[in-house]
């Protein structure tokens, strides 16, 4: 399988491609807070997330996990 170069995708494009938004389990210290995090996500050719890395933002949100 050939590798591909990383691509930057605008938030509007990302939102238009979103097919599922699982509920998140927020850590107790993050509940009631708002913030932004930047992630680097590797998406496989089948559209599944292969890897996700936290790049910047509040560590309280970085520890949030999907419950679905």
mmCIF file as gemmi writes it, N, C-alpha and C atoms, coordinates in Angstrom:
data_model
loop_
_atom_site.group_PDB
_atom_site.id
_atom_site.type_symbol
_atom_site.label_atom_id
_atom_site.label_alt_id
_atom_site.label_comp_id
_atom_site.label_asym_id
_atom_site.label_entity_id
_atom_site.label_seq_id
_atom_site.pdbx_PDB_ins_code
_atom_site.Cartn_x
_atom_site.Cartn_y
_atom_site.Cartn_z
_atom_site.occupancy
_atom_site.B_iso_or_equiv
_atom_site.pdbx_formal_charge
_atom_site.auth_seq_id
_atom_site.auth_asym_id
_atom_site.pdbx_PDB_model_num
ATOM 1 N N . UNK Axp A 1 ? 0.851 -1.179 0 1 0 ? 1 A 1
ATOM 2 C CA . UNK Axp A 1 ? 0 0 0 1 0 ? 1 A 1
ATOM 3 C C . UNK Axp A 1 ? 0.893 1.236 0 1 0 ? 1 A 1
ATOM 4 N N . UNK Axp A 2 ? 0.662 2.11 -0.952 1 0 ? 2 A 1
ATOM 5 C CA . UNK Axp A 2 ? 1.437 3.341 -1.037 1 0 ? 2 A 1
ATOM 6 C C . UNK Axp A 2 ? 1.056 4.288 0.09 1 0 ? 2 A 1
ATOM 7 N N . UNK Axp A 3 ? 2.04 5.003 0.615 1 0 ? 3 A 1
ATOM 8 C CA . UNK Axp A 3 ? 1.743 6.016 1.624 1 0 ? 3 A 1
ATOM 9 C C . UNK Axp A 3 ? 1.366 7.313 0.912 1 0 ? 3 A 1
ATOM 10 N N . UNK Axp A 4 ? 0.674 8.169 1.631 1 0 ? 4 A 1
ATOM 11 C CA . UNK Axp A 4 ? 0.307 9.462 1.077 1 0 ? 4 A 1
ATOM 12 C C . UNK Axp A 4 ? 0.821 10.547 1.989 1 0 ? 4 A 1
ATOM 13 N N . UNK Axp A 5 ? 0.936 11.723 1.463 1 0 ? 5 A 1
ATOM 14 C CA . UNK Axp A 5 ? 1.401 12.862 2.239 1 0 ? 5 A 1
ATOM 15 C C . UNK Axp A 5 ? 0.261 13.396 3.093 1 0 ? 5 A 1
ATOM 16 N N . UNK Axp A 6 ? 0.589 13.956 4.256 1 0 ? 6 A 1
ATOM 17 C CA . UNK Axp A 6 ? -0.45 14.574 5.09 1 0 ? 6 A 1
ATOM 18 C C . UNK Axp A 6 ? -1.126 15.723 4.335 1 0 ? 6 A 1
ATOM 19 N N . UNK Axp A 7 ? -2.401 15.923 4.627 1 0 ? 7 A 1
ATOM 20 C CA . UNK Axp A 7 ? -3.132 17.031 4.027 1 0 ? 7 A 1
ATOM 21 C C . UNK Axp A 7 ? -3.796 17.845 5.124 1 0 ? 7 A 1
ATOM 22 N N . UNK Axp A 8 ? -3.896 19.135 4.913 1 0 ? 8 A 1
ATOM 23 C CA . UNK Axp A 8 ? -4.626 20.015 5.826 1 0 ? 8 A 1
ATOM 24 C C . UNK Axp A 8 ? -6.044 20.137 5.291 1 0 ? 8 A 1
ATOM 25 N N . UNK Axp A 9 ? -7.017 19.99 6.18 1 0 ? 9 A 1
ATOM 26 C CA . UNK Axp A 9 ? -8.421 20.054 5.788 1 0 ? 9 A 1
ATOM 27 C C . UNK Axp A 9 ? -9.084 21.147 6.617 1 0 ? 9 A 1
ATOM 28 N N . UNK Axp A 10 ? -9.853 21.993 5.975 1 0 ? 10 A 1
ATOM 29 C CA . UNK Axp A 10 ? -10.521 23.075 6.702 1 0 ? 10 A 1
ATOM 30 C C . UNK Axp A 10 ? -11.589 22.507 7.639 1 0 ? 10 A 1
ATOM 31 N N . UNK Axp A 11 ? -11.904 23.27 8.681 1 0 ? 11 A 1
ATOM 32 C CA . UNK Axp A 11 ? -12.922 22.83 9.633 1 0 ? 11 A 1
ATOM 33 C C . UNK Axp A 11 ? -14.264 22.636 8.936 1 0 ? 11 A 1
ATOM 34 N N . UNK Axp A 12 ? -14.612 23.507 8.007 1 0 ? 12 A 1
ATOM 35 C CA . UNK Axp A 12 ? -15.888 23.385 7.291 1 0 ? 12 A 1
ATOM 36 C C . UNK Axp A 12 ? -15.949 22.067 6.514 1 0 ? 12 A 1
ATOM 37 N N . UNK Axp A 13 ? -14.851 21.7 5.87 1 0 ? 13 A 1
ATOM 38 C CA . UNK Axp A 13 ? -14.8 20.434 5.136 1 0 ? 13 A 1
ATOM 39 C C . UNK Axp A 13 ? -14.894 19.26 6.094 1 0 ? 13 A 1
ATOM 40 N N . UNK Axp A 14 ? -14.175 19.341 7.207 1 0 ? 14 A 1
ATOM 41 C CA . UNK Axp A 14 ? -14.229 18.265 8.198 1 0 ? 14 A 1
ATOM 42 C C . UNK Axp A 14 ? -15.652 18.047 8.682 1 0 ? 14 A 1
ATOM 43 N N . UNK Axp A 15 ? -16.336 19.133 9.011 1 0 ? 15 A 1
ATOM 44 C CA . UNK Axp A 15 ? -17.714 19.027 9.508 1 0 ? 15 A 1
ATOM 45 C C . UNK Axp A 15 ? -18.646 18.427 8.46 1 0 ? 15 A 1
ATOM 46 N N . UNK Axp A 16 ? -18.432 18.758 7.191 1 0 ? 16 A 1
ATOM 47 C CA . UNK Axp A 16 ? -19.297 18.228 6.135 1 0 ? 16 A 1
ATOM 48 C C . UNK Axp A 16 ? -19.078 16.734 5.924 1 0 ? 16 A 1
ATOM 49 N N . UNK Axp A 17 ? -17.925 16.226 6.294 1 0 ? 17 A 1
ATOM 50 C CA . UNK Axp A 17 ? -17.607 14.808 6.12 1 0 ? 17 A 1
ATOM 51 C C . UNK Axp A 17 ? -17.911 13.97 7.36 1 0 ? 17 A 1
ATOM 52 N N . UNK Axp A 18 ? -18.269 14.616 8.449 1 0 ? 18 A 1
ATOM 53 C CA . UNK Axp A 18 ? -18.526 13.926 9.705 1 0 ? 18 A 1
ATOM 54 C C . UNK Axp A 18 ? -19.76 13.045 9.575 1 0 ? 18 A 1
ATOM 55 N N . UNK Axp A 19 ? -19.606 11.756 9.801 1 0 ? 19 A 1
ATOM 56 C CA . UNK Axp A 19 ? -20.732 10.826 9.691 1 0 ? 19 A 1
ATOM 57 C C . UNK Axp A 19 ? -21.226 10.363 11.051 1 0 ? 19 A 1
ATOM 58 N N . UNK Axp A 20 ? -20.423 10.557 12.069 1 0 ? 20 A 1
ATOM 59 C CA . UNK Axp A 20 ? -20.756 10.062 13.395 1 0 ? 20 A 1
ATOM 60 C C . UNK Axp A 20 ? -20.055 10.935 14.421 1 0 ? 20 A 1
ATOM 61 N N . UNK Axp A 21 ? -20.719 11.242 15.513 1 0 ? 21 A 1
ATOM 62 C CA . UNK Axp A 21 ? -20.103 12.021 16.568 1 0 ? 21 A 1
ATOM 63 C C . UNK Axp A 21 ? -20.403 11.344 17.9 1 0 ? 21 A 1
ATOM 64 N N . UNK Axp A 22 ? -19.538 10.412 18.301 1 0 ? 22 A 1
ATOM 65 C CA . UNK Axp A 22 ? -19.794 9.674 19.546 1 0 ? 22 A 1
ATOM 66 C C . UNK Axp A 22 ? -19.73 10.589 20.763 1 0 ? 22 A 1
ATOM 67 N N . UNK Axp A 23 ? -20.491 10.201 21.781 1 0 ? 23 A 1
ATOM 68 C CA . UNK Axp A 23 ? -20.465 10.952 23.04 1 0 ? 23 A 1
ATOM 69 C C . UNK Axp A 23 ? -19.076 10.827 23.662 1 0 ? 23 A 1
ATOM 70 N N . UNK Axp A 24 ? -18.643 11.884 24.337 1 0 ? 24 A 1
ATOM 71 C CA . UNK Axp A 24 ? -17.338 11.872 24.992 1 0 ? 24 A 1
ATOM 72 C C . UNK Axp A 24 ? -17.505 11.756 26.495 1 0 ? 24 A 1
ATOM 73 N N . UNK Axp A 25 ? -16.583 11.054 27.1 1 0 ? 25 A 1
ATOM 74 C CA . UNK Axp A 25 ? -16.537 10.961 28.56 1 0 ? 25 A 1
ATOM 75 C C . UNK Axp A 25 ? -15.511 11.986 29.029 1 0 ? 25 A 1
ATOM 76 N N . UNK Axp A 26 ? -15.987 13.104 29.576 1 0 ? 26 A 1
ATOM 77 C CA . UNK Axp A 26 ? -15.086 14.163 30.017 1 0 ? 26 A 1
ATOM 78 C C . UNK Axp A 26 ? -14.546 13.859 31.408 1 0 ? 26 A 1
ATOM 79 N N . UNK Axp A 27 ? -13.266 14.094 31.634 1 0 ? 27 A 1
ATOM 80 C CA . UNK Axp A 27 ? -12.714 13.963 32.981 1 0 ? 27 A 1
ATOM 81 C C . UNK Axp A 27 ? -13.419 14.945 33.916 1 0 ? 27 A 1
ATOM 82 N N . UNK Axp A 28 ? -13.557 14.592 35.178 1 0 ? 28 A 1
ATOM 83 C CA . UNK Axp A 28 ? -14.248 15.444 36.142 1 0 ? 28 A 1
ATOM 84 C C . UNK Axp A 28 ? -13.72 16.873 36.14 1 0 ? 28 A 1
ATOM 85 N N . UNK Axp A 29 ? -12.396 17.05 36.052 1 0 ? 29 A 1
ATOM 86 C CA . UNK Axp A 29 ? -11.842 18.409 36.119 1 0 ? 29 A 1
ATOM 87 C C . UNK Axp A 29 ? -12.114 19.219 34.849 1 0 ? 29 A 1
ATOM 88 N N . UNK Axp A 30 ? -12.61 18.584 33.777 1 0 ? 30 A 1
ATOM 89 C CA . UNK Axp A 30 ? -12.904 19.296 32.542 1 0 ? 30 A 1
ATOM 90 C C . UNK Axp A 30 ? -14.393 19.595 32.387 1 0 ? 30 A 1
ATOM 91 N N . UNK Axp A 31 ? -15.242 18.983 33.203 1 0 ? 31 A 1
ATOM 92 C CA . UNK Axp A 31 ? -16.685 19.193 33.06 1 0 ? 31 A 1
ATOM 93 C C . UNK Axp A 31 ? -17.041 20.654 33.288 1 0 ? 31 A 1
ATOM 94 N N . UNK Axp A 32 ? -17.912 21.176 32.409 1 0 ? 32 A 1
ATOM 95 C CA . UNK Axp A 32 ? -18.35 22.555 32.52 1 0 ? 32 A 1
ATOM 96 C C . UNK Axp A 32 ? -17.386 23.558 31.895 1 0 ? 32 A 1
ATOM 97 N N . UNK Axp A 33 ? -16.254 23.1 31.402 1 0 ? 33 A 1
ATOM 98 C CA . UNK Axp A 33 ? -15.273 23.993 30.783 1 0 ? 33 A 1
ATOM 99 C C . UNK Axp A 33 ? -15.403 23.913 29.268 1 0 ? 33 A 1
ATOM 100 N N . UNK Axp A 34 ? -14.923 24.941 28.607 1 0 ? 34 A 1
ATOM 101 C CA . UNK Axp A 34 ? -14.851 24.944 27.154 1 0 ? 34 A 1
ATOM 102 C C . UNK Axp A 34 ? -13.419 25.186 26.754 1 0 ? 34 A 1
ATOM 103 N N . UNK Axp A 35 ? -13.054 24.686 25.609 1 0 ? 35 A 1
ATOM 104 C CA . UNK Axp A 35 ? -11.702 24.897 25.133 1 0 ? 35 A 1
ATOM 105 C C . UNK Axp A 35 ? -11.504 24.263 23.78 1 0 ? 35 A 1
ATOM 106 N N . UNK Axp A 36 ? -10.333 24.453 23.263 1 0 ? 36 A 1
ATOM 107 C CA . UNK Axp A 36 ? -9.98 23.92 21.95 1 0 ? 36 A 1
ATOM 108 C C . UNK Axp A 36 ? -8.718 23.097 22.087 1 0 ? 36 A 1
ATOM 109 N N . UNK Axp A 37 ? -8.672 21.991 21.378 1 0 ? 37 A 1
ATOM 110 C CA . UNK Axp A 37 ? -7.455 21.201 21.291 1 0 ? 37 A 1
ATOM 111 C C . UNK Axp A 37 ? -7.134 20.991 19.815 1 0 ? 37 A 1
ATOM 112 N N . UNK Axp A 38 ? -5.877 20.785 19.535 1 0 ? 38 A 1
ATOM 113 C CA . UNK Axp A 38 ? -5.436 20.484 18.182 1 0 ? 38 A 1
ATOM 114 C C . UNK Axp A 38 ? -4.932 19.048 18.2 1 0 ? 38 A 1
ATOM 115 N N . UNK Axp A 39 ? -5.492 18.245 17.295 1 0 ? 39 A 1
ATOM 116 C CA . UNK Axp A 39 ? -5.116 16.838 17.18 1 0 ? 39 A 1
ATOM 117 C C . UNK Axp A 39 ? -4.511 16.577 15.811 1 0 ? 39 A 1
ATOM 118 N N . UNK Axp A 40 ? -3.637 15.594 15.763 1 0 ? 40 A 1
ATOM 119 C CA . UNK Axp A 40 ? -3.138 15.082 14.492 1 0 ? 40 A 1
ATOM 120 C C . UNK Axp A 40 ? -3.748 13.699 14.359 1 0 ? 40 A 1
ATOM 121 N N . UNK Axp A 41 ? -4.534 13.49 13.301 1 0 ? 41 A 1
ATOM 122 C CA . UNK Axp A 41 ? -5.276 12.239 13.159 1 0 ? 41 A 1
ATOM 123 C C . UNK Axp A 41 ? -4.857 11.539 11.876 1 0 ? 41 A 1
ATOM 124 N N . UNK Axp A 42 ? -4.541 10.254 11.987 1 0 ? 42 A 1
ATOM 125 C CA . UNK Axp A 42 ? -4.228 9.422 10.831 1 0 ? 42 A 1
ATOM 126 C C . UNK Axp A 42 ? -5.483 8.627 10.5 1 0 ? 42 A 1
ATOM 127 N N . UNK Axp A 43 ? -6.017 8.865 9.31 1 0 ? 43 A 1
ATOM 128 C CA . UNK Axp A 43 ? -7.238 8.188 8.875 1 0 ? 43 A 1
ATOM 129 C C . UNK Axp A 43 ? -6.87 7.18 7.796 1 0 ? 43 A 1
ATOM 130 N N . UNK Axp A 44 ? -7.301 5.939 8.002 1 0 ? 44 A 1
ATOM 131 C CA . UNK Axp A 44 ? -7.01 4.87 7.054 1 0 ? 44 A 1
ATOM 132 C C . UNK Axp A 44 ? -7.797 5.026 5.767 1 0 ? 44 A 1
ATOM 133 N N . UNK Axp A 45 ? -7.416 4.278 4.776 1 0 ? 45 A 1
ATOM 134 C CA . UNK Axp A 45 ? -8.099 4.337 3.484 1 0 ? 45 A 1
ATOM 135 C C . UNK Axp A 45 ? -9.566 3.942 3.605 1 0 ? 45 A 1
ATOM 136 N N . UNK Axp A 46 ? -9.906 3.176 4.637 1 0 ? 46 A 1
ATOM 137 C CA . UNK Axp A 46 ? -11.303 2.777 4.841 1 0 ? 46 A 1
ATOM 138 C C . UNK Axp A 46 ? -12.09 3.815 5.63 1 0 ? 46 A 1
ATOM 139 N N . UNK Axp A 47 ? -11.438 4.921 6.007 1 0 ? 47 A 1
ATOM 140 C CA . UNK Axp A 47 ? -12.107 6.006 6.707 1 0 ? 47 A 1
ATOM 141 C C . UNK Axp A 47 ? -12.071 5.909 8.219 1 0 ? 47 A 1
ATOM 142 N N . UNK Axp A 48 ? -11.455 4.868 8.764 1 0 ? 48 A 1
ATOM 143 C CA . UNK Axp A 48 ? -11.376 4.726 10.214 1 0 ? 48 A 1
ATOM 144 C C . UNK Axp A 48 ? -10.14 5.439 10.761 1 0 ? 48 A 1
ATOM 145 N N . UNK Axp A 49 ? -10.243 5.88 12.005 1 0 ? 49 A 1
ATOM 146 C CA . UNK Axp A 49 ? -9.12 6.54 12.66 1 0 ? 49 A 1
ATOM 147 C C . UNK Axp A 49 ? -8.092 5.476 13.046 1 0 ? 49 A 1
ATOM 148 N N . UNK Axp A 50 ? -6.885 5.608 12.537 1 0 ? 50 A 1
ATOM 149 C CA . UNK Axp A 50 ? -5.807 4.666 12.833 1 0 ? 50 A 1
ATOM 150 C C . UNK Axp A 50 ? -4.99 5.127 14.038 1 0 ? 50 A 1
ATOM 151 N N . UNK Axp A 51 ? -4.856 6.455 14.184 1 0 ? 51 A 1
ATOM 152 C CA . UNK Axp A 51 ? -4.061 7.008 15.271 1 0 ? 51 A 1
ATOM 153 C C . UNK Axp A 51 ? -4.474 8.462 15.484 1 0 ? 51 A 1
ATOM 154 N N . UNK Axp A 52 ? -4.432 8.916 16.721 1 0 ? 52 A 1
ATOM 155 C CA . UNK Axp A 52 ? -4.725 10.314 17.03 1 0 ? 52 A 1
ATOM 156 C C . UNK Axp A 52 ? -3.732 10.778 18.089 1 0 ? 52 A 1
ATOM 157 N N . UNK Axp A 53 ? -3.13 11.932 17.846 1 0 ? 53 A 1
ATOM 158 C CA . UNK Axp A 53 ? -2.153 12.487 18.784 1 0 ? 53 A 1
ATOM 159 C C . UNK Axp A 53 ? -2.57 13.891 19.185 1 0 ? 53 A 1
ATOM 160 N N . UNK Axp A 54 ? -2.471 14.17 20.457 1 0 ? 54 A 1
ATOM 161 C CA . UNK Axp A 54 ? -2.737 15.502 21.006 1 0 ? 54 A 1
ATOM 162 C C . UNK Axp A 54 ? -1.539 16.387 20.685 1 0 ? 54 A 1
ATOM 163 N N . UNK Axp A 55 ? -1.793 17.564 20.079 1 0 ? 55 A 1
ATOM 164 C CA . UNK Axp A 55 ? -0.706 18.476 19.746 1 0 ? 55 A 1
ATOM 165 C C . UNK Axp A 55 ? -0.674 19.708 20.648 1 0 ? 55 A 1
ATOM 166 N N . UNK Axp A 56 ? -1.844 20.3 20.923 1 0 ? 56 A 1
ATOM 167 C CA . UNK Axp A 56 ? -1.854 21.484 21.791 1 0 ? 56 A 1
ATOM 168 C C . UNK Axp A 56 ? -3.243 21.723 22.353 1 0 ? 56 A 1
ATOM 169 N N . UNK Axp A 57 ? -3.283 22.477 23.447 1 0 ? 57 A 1
ATOM 170 C CA . UNK Axp A 57 ? -4.535 22.802 24.11 1 0 ? 57 A 1
ATOM 171 C C . UNK Axp A 57 ? -4.5 22.349 25.555 1 0 ? 57 A 1
ATOM 172 N N . UNK Axp A 58 ? -5.635 22.433 26.212 1 0 ? 58 A 1
ATOM 173 C CA . UNK Axp A 58 ? -5.726 22.051 27.62 1 0 ? 58 A 1
ATOM 174 C C . UNK Axp A 58 ? -5.566 20.547 27.798 1 0 ? 58 A 1
ATOM 175 N N . UNK Axp A 59 ? -4.677 20.15 28.688 1 0 ? 59 A 1
ATOM 176 C CA . UNK Axp A 59 ? -4.49 18.725 28.956 1 0 ? 59 A 1
ATOM 177 C C . UNK Axp A 59 ? -5.74 18.09 29.564 1 0 ? 59 A 1
ATOM 178 N N . UNK Axp A 60 ? -6.587 18.889 30.202 1 0 ? 60 A 1
ATOM 179 C CA . UNK Axp A 60 ? -7.836 18.365 30.754 1 0 ? 60 A 1
ATOM 180 C C . UNK Axp A 60 ? -8.69 17.775 29.636 1 0 ? 60 A 1
ATOM 181 N N . UNK Axp A 61 ? -8.687 18.415 28.464 1 0 ? 61 A 1
ATOM 182 C CA . UNK Axp A 61 ? -9.462 17.911 27.333 1 0 ? 61 A 1
ATOM 183 C C . UNK Axp A 61 ? -8.708 16.815 26.588 1 0 ? 61 A 1
ATOM 184 N N . UNK Axp A 62 ? -7.418 16.829 26.633 1 0 ? 62 A 1
ATOM 185 C CA . UNK Axp A 62 ? -6.63 15.823 25.939 1 0 ? 62 A 1
ATOM 186 C C . UNK Axp A 62 ? -6.908 14.433 26.488 1 0 ? 62 A 1
ATOM 187 N N . UNK Axp A 63 ? -7.324 14.356 27.734 1 0 ? 63 A 1
ATOM 188 C CA . UNK Axp A 63 ? -7.574 13.077 28.347 1 0 ? 63 A 1
ATOM 189 C C . UNK Axp A 63 ? -9.013 12.59 28.154 1 0 ? 63 A 1
ATOM 190 N N . UNK Axp A 64 ? -9.838 13.356 27.438 1 0 ? 64 A 1
ATOM 191 C CA . UNK Axp A 64 ? -11.206 12.937 27.129 1 0 ? 64 A 1
ATOM 192 C C . UNK Axp A 64 ? -11.171 11.734 26.211 1 0 ? 64 A 1
ATOM 193 N N . UNK Axp A 65 ? -12.137 10.849 26.364 1 0 ? 65 A 1
ATOM 194 C CA . UNK Axp A 65 ? -12.179 9.646 25.562 1 0 ? 65 A 1
ATOM 195 C C . UNK Axp A 65 ? -13.568 9.424 24.997 1 0 ? 65 A 1
ATOM 196 N N . UNK Axp A 66 ? -13.61 8.776 23.864 1 0 ? 66 A 1
ATOM 197 C CA . UNK Axp A 66 ? -14.896 8.426 23.26 1 0 ? 66 A 1
ATOM 198 C C . UNK Axp A 66 ? -15.505 7.269 24.022 1 0 ? 66 A 1
ATOM 199 N N . UNK Axp A 67 ? -16.837 7.32 24.208 1 0 ? 67 A 1
ATOM 200 C CA . UNK Axp A 67 ? -17.525 6.223 24.879 1 0 ? 67 A 1
ATOM 201 C C . UNK Axp A 67 ? -18.219 5.309 23.896 1 0 ? 67 A 1
ATOM 202 N N . UNK Axp A 68 ? -18.151 5.636 22.625 1 0 ? 68 A 1
ATOM 203 C CA . UNK Axp A 68 ? -18.818 4.801 21.613 1 0 ? 68 A 1
ATOM 204 C C . UNK Axp A 68 ? -17.796 3.984 20.856 1 0 ? 68 A 1
